[in-house]
Amino acid sequence: MKELDRDGTIICDMTVRVNGVLHNPAQAIITIKDPVGLPVVDEEEMVREGTGKYYYDYNPAPNAKRGCYQVKCVAIEGLRSTPIEGVFYLK
C-alpha cells in the first residue's frame, strides 16, 4: 500500500484496454472514500491523457483524515462497466 503525505497531490490513474488494445470508454469516473467510508470524491470524471489513459489529481484537505482510502475507477461503455479498485494510506 502506498503511504502518501496530506500536503501533496495524489495522482490516481487507469488504463483501459479491449482485447489488449488501448480503448477510450464512453465515460471514466472515480470515487475516493476516506477511512470511515465517506466519499471525498464522488463519481467525478477522470481526465483523458491519451487513448485509453486516464487520471485524476486528488488534493487532500489540510485536515484530511489519516488512514486507508479506497479508490474505485470505473470505465463505462453502454450498459457495461469495469471497475478497478485500489487503496492508499494518508499519513
Helices and strands as residue ranges (DSSP letters): E 2-4, E 10-15, E 17-18, E 21-22, E 27-33, E 39-45, E 47-50, E 53-58, E 67-77, E 80-90
